[in-house]
Amino acid sequence: MTVFEELALLDLVSILLYGAIGFLALGFWLWIAGSRLLGWPSPRDVVQEHDAALDRDTTLDRDAGFDRDAE
């Protein structure tokens, strides 16, 4: 490989890395805009709702006489 080919490969890798970083940044700003302007739930809200649903399911099972950990 010549020096120019190596530089071209380095430029290509740099462009791909900057593109990946830019794509992640774009996703972050879209999430911020969507959560503020469109009322989308944040990932933390989704996780908290999921955990609360699991707690409710476990409580209902325990109240009904089922014990998931007894096996």
LUMGU-298402 format. One record per atom (N, C-alpha, C): residue number from 1; chain; atom name; x, y, z. Coordinates in Angstrom, 1 decimal. Layout:
BEGIN
> NUM, A, CA, X, Y, Z;
...
This chain:
BEGIN
> 1, A, N, 0.8, -1.2, 0.0;
> 1, A, CA, 0.0, 0.0, 0.0;
> 1, A, C, 0.9, 1.2, 0.0;
> 2, A, N, 0.5, 2.2, -0.8;
> 2, A, CA, 1.2, 3.4, -0.8;
> 2, A, C, 0.7, 4.3, 0.4;
> 3, A, N, 1.4, 5.4, 0.6;
> 3, A, CA, 1.1, 6.3, 1.6;
> 3, A, C, -0.3, 6.9, 1.3;
> 4, A, N, -0.6, 7.2, 0.1;
> 4, A, CA, -1.8, 7.8, -0.3;
> 4, A, C, -3.0, 6.9, 0.0;
> 5, A, N, -2.8, 5.6, -0.3;
> 5, A, CA, -3.9, 4.6, 0.0;
> 5, A, C, -4.1, 4.5, 1.4;
> 6, A, N, -3.0, 4.5, 2.3;
> 6, A, CA, -3.2, 4.4, 3.7;
> 6, A, C, -3.9, 5.6, 4.2;
> 7, A, N, -3.6, 6.8, 3.7;
> 7, A, CA, -4.3, 8.0, 4.1;
> 7, A, C, -5.8, 8.0, 3.7;
> 8, A, N, -6.1, 7.4, 2.5;
> 8, A, CA, -7.5, 7.3, 2.1;
> 8, A, C, -8.2, 6.4, 3.0;
> 9, A, N, -7.6, 5.3, 3.4;
> 9, A, CA, -8.2, 4.3, 4.3;
> 9, A, C, -8.5, 5.0, 5.7;
> 10, A, N, -7.5, 5.7, 6.2;
> 10, A, CA, -7.7, 6.4, 7.4;
> 10, A, C, -8.8, 7.5, 7.4;
> 11, A, N, -8.9, 8.1, 6.2;
> 11, A, CA, -10.0, 9.1, 6.0;
> 11, A, C, -11.3, 8.4, 6.0;
> 12, A, N, -11.4, 7.2, 5.4;
> 12, A, CA, -12.7, 6.5, 5.4;
> 12, A, C, -13.1, 6.0, 6.8;
> 13, A, N, -12.1, 5.5, 7.6;
> 13, A, CA, -12.4, 5.1, 8.9;
> 13, A, C, -12.8, 6.3, 9.8;
> 14, A, N, -12.2, 7.4, 9.6;
> 14, A, CA, -12.6, 8.6, 10.3;
> 14, A, C, -14.0, 9.1, 10.0;
> 15, A, N, -14.3, 9.0, 8.7;
> 15, A, CA, -15.6, 9.4, 8.3;
> 15, A, C, -16.7, 8.4, 8.9;
> 16, A, N, -16.4, 7.2, 8.9;
> 16, A, CA, -17.3, 6.2, 9.5;
> 16, A, C, -17.5, 6.4, 11.0;
> 17, A, N, -16.4, 6.7, 11.7;
> 17, A, CA, -16.5, 6.9, 13.1;
> 17, A, C, -17.3, 8.2, 13.4;
> 18, A, N, -16.9, 9.3, 12.7;
> 18, A, CA, -17.7, 10.5, 12.9;
> 18, A, C, -19.1, 10.3, 12.5;
> 19, A, N, -19.4, 9.5, 11.5;
> 19, A, CA, -20.8, 9.3, 11.2;
> 19, A, C, -21.6, 8.5, 12.3;
> 20, A, N, -20.9, 7.6, 12.9;
> 20, A, CA, -21.5, 6.8, 14.0;
> 20, A, C, -21.8, 7.7, 15.2;
> 21, A, N, -20.8, 8.6, 15.5;
> 21, A, CA, -21.0, 9.5, 16.6;
> 21, A, C, -22.1, 10.5, 16.3;
> 22, A, N, -22.1, 11.0, 15.1;
> 22, A, CA, -23.2, 11.9, 14.7;
> 22, A, C, -24.6, 11.2, 14.7;
> 23, A, N, -24.6, 10.0, 14.3;
> 23, A, CA, -25.9, 9.2, 14.4;
> 23, A, C, -26.4, 9.1, 15.8;
> 24, A, N, -25.5, 8.8, 16.7;
> 24, A, CA, -25.9, 8.7, 18.1;
> 24, A, C, -26.3, 10.0, 18.7;
> 25, A, N, -25.6, 11.1, 18.3;
> 25, A, CA, -26.0, 12.4, 18.8;
> 25, A, C, -27.4, 12.8, 18.2;
> 26, A, N, -27.6, 12.5, 17.0;
> 26, A, CA, -28.9, 12.8, 16.4;
> 26, A, C, -30.0, 12.1, 17.1;
> 27, A, N, -29.8, 10.8, 17.4;
> 27, A, CA, -30.8, 10.0, 18.2;
> 27, A, C, -31.1, 10.6, 19.5;
> 28, A, N, -30.0, 11.1, 20.2;
> 28, A, CA, -30.2, 11.7, 21.5;
> 28, A, C, -31.0, 13.0, 21.4;
> 29, A, N, -30.7, 13.8, 20.4;
> 29, A, CA, -31.5, 15.1, 20.3;
> 29, A, C, -32.9, 14.8, 19.8;
> 30, A, N, -33.1, 13.8, 19.0;
> 30, A, CA, -34.5, 13.5, 18.7;
> 30, A, C, -35.3, 13.0, 19.9;
> 31, A, N, -34.6, 12.2, 20.7;
> 31, A, CA, -35.3, 11.7, 21.9;
> 31, A, C, -35.6, 12.9, 22.9;
> 32, A, N, -34.7, 13.9, 23.0;
> 32, A, CA, -34.9, 15.0, 23.8;
> 32, A, C, -36.1, 15.8, 23.3;
> 33, A, N, -36.1, 16.1, 22.0;
> 33, A, CA, -37.2, 16.9, 21.3;
> 33, A, C, -38.5, 16.1, 21.5;
> 34, A, N, -38.5, 14.8, 21.2;
> 34, A, CA, -39.7, 14.1, 21.3;
> 34, A, C, -40.3, 14.0, 22.7;
> 35, A, N, -39.4, 13.9, 23.7;
> 35, A, CA, -39.9, 13.8, 25.1;
> 35, A, C, -40.4, 15.1, 25.5;
> 36, A, N, -39.8, 16.2, 25.1;
> 36, A, CA, -40.3, 17.6, 25.5;
> 36, A, C, -41.5, 18.0, 24.7;
> 37, A, N, -41.4, 17.8, 23.4;
> 37, A, CA, -42.5, 18.4, 22.5;
> 37, A, C, -43.6, 17.5, 22.3;
> 38, A, N, -43.4, 16.2, 22.2;
> 38, A, CA, -44.4, 15.2, 21.8;
> 38, A, C, -44.9, 14.4, 23.0;
> 39, A, N, -44.2, 14.5, 24.1;
> 39, A, CA, -44.7, 13.8, 25.3;
> 39, A, C, -44.2, 12.3, 25.3;
> 40, A, N, -43.2, 12.0, 24.5;
> 40, A, CA, -42.7, 10.6, 24.6;
> 40, A, C, -42.2, 10.3, 26.0;
> 41, A, N, -42.3, 9.1, 26.4;
> 41, A, CA, -41.8, 8.7, 27.8;
> 41, A, C, -40.3, 8.6, 27.7;
> 42, A, N, -39.6, 8.9, 28.7;
> 42, A, CA, -38.1, 8.8, 28.7;
> 42, A, C, -37.8, 7.3, 29.0;
> 43, A, N, -36.6, 6.8, 28.7;
> 43, A, CA, -36.3, 5.4, 29.0;
> 43, A, C, -36.4, 5.1, 30.5;
> 44, A, N, -36.1, 6.1, 31.3;
> 44, A, CA, -36.2, 5.9, 32.8;
> 44, A, C, -37.6, 5.6, 33.1;
> 45, A, N, -38.6, 6.4, 32.6;
> 45, A, CA, -40.0, 6.2, 32.8;
> 45, A, C, -40.5, 4.8, 32.4;
> 46, A, N, -40.0, 4.3, 31.3;
> 46, A, CA, -40.4, 3.0, 30.7;
> 46, A, C, -39.9, 1.9, 31.7;
> 47, A, N, -38.6, 2.1, 32.2;
> 47, A, CA, -38.0, 1.1, 33.1;
> 47, A, C, -38.8, 1.1, 34.4;
> 48, A, N, -39.1, 2.2, 34.9;
> 48, A, CA, -39.9, 2.3, 36.2;
> 48, A, C, -41.3, 1.7, 36.0;
> 49, A, N, -41.9, 2.0, 34.9;
> 49, A, CA, -43.3, 1.3, 34.7;
> 49, A, C, -43.1, -0.2, 34.6;
> 50, A, N, -42.1, -0.7, 33.9;
> 50, A, CA, -41.9, -2.1, 33.8;
> 50, A, C, -41.7, -2.7, 35.1;
> 51, A, N, -40.8, -2.1, 36.0;
> 51, A, CA, -40.5, -2.6, 37.3;
> 51, A, C, -41.8, -2.6, 38.2;
> 52, A, N, -42.6, -1.5, 38.0;
> 52, A, CA, -43.8, -1.5, 38.8;
> 52, A, C, -44.8, -2.6, 38.4;
> 53, A, N, -44.9, -2.8, 37.1;
> 53, A, CA, -45.7, -3.9, 36.6;
> 53, A, C, -45.3, -5.3, 37.1;
> 54, A, N, -44.0, -5.5, 37.1;
> 54, A, CA, -43.4, -6.7, 37.7;
> 54, A, C, -43.8, -6.9, 39.2;
> 55, A, N, -43.7, -5.8, 39.9;
> 55, A, CA, -44.0, -5.8, 41.3;
> 55, A, C, -45.5, -6.1, 41.5;
> 56, A, N, -46.3, -5.5, 40.7;
> 56, A, CA, -47.8, -5.8, 40.8;
> 56, A, C, -48.0, -7.3, 40.5;
> 57, A, N, -47.4, -7.8, 39.5;
> 57, A, CA, -47.6, -9.2, 39.1;
> 57, A, C, -47.2, -10.1, 40.2;
> 58, A, N, -46.0, -9.8, 40.8;
> 58, A, CA, -45.5, -10.7, 41.9;
> 58, A, C, -46.4, -10.6, 43.1;
> 59, A, N, -47.0, -9.4, 43.4;
> 59, A, CA, -47.9, -9.2, 44.6;
> 59, A, C, -49.2, -10.0, 44.3;
> 60, A, N, -49.7, -9.9, 43.1;
> 60, A, CA, -50.9, -10.7, 42.8;
> 60, A, C, -50.7, -12.2, 42.9;
> 61, A, N, -49.6, -12.7, 42.4;
> 61, A, CA, -49.3, -14.1, 42.5;
> 61, A, C, -49.2, -14.5, 44.0;
> 62, A, N, -48.5, -13.7, 44.8;
> 62, A, CA, -48.3, -14.0, 46.2;
> 62, A, C, -49.7, -14.0, 46.9;
> 63, A, N, -50.5, -13.0, 46.6;
> 63, A, CA, -51.8, -13.0, 47.2;
> 63, A, C, -52.7, -14.1, 46.8;
> 64, A, N, -52.5, -14.7, 45.6;
> 64, A, CA, -53.3, -15.8, 45.1;
> 64, A, C, -52.7, -17.1, 45.6;
> 65, A, N, -51.6, -17.1, 46.3;
> 65, A, CA, -51.1, -18.4, 46.8;
> 65, A, C, -50.0, -19.0, 46.0;
> 66, A, N, -49.5, -18.3, 44.9;
> 66, A, CA, -48.5, -18.8, 44.1;
> 66, A, C, -47.1, -18.2, 44.6;
> 67, A, N, -46.1, -19.1, 44.7;
> 67, A, CA, -44.8, -18.6, 45.0;
> 67, A, C, -43.8, -19.0, 43.9;
> 68, A, N, -43.4, -18.0, 43.2;
> 68, A, CA, -42.5, -18.3, 42.1;
> 68, A, C, -41.1, -18.9, 42.5;
> 69, A, N, -40.7, -18.5, 43.7;
> 69, A, CA, -39.4, -18.9, 44.2;
> 69, A, C, -39.4, -20.3, 44.9;
> 70, A, N, -40.5, -20.9, 45.0;
> 70, A, CA, -40.7, -22.1, 45.8;
> 70, A, C, -40.2, -23.3, 45.0;
> 71, A, N, -39.9, -23.2, 43.8;
> 71, A, CA, -39.6, -24.4, 42.9;
> 71, A, C, -38.2, -24.9, 43.2;
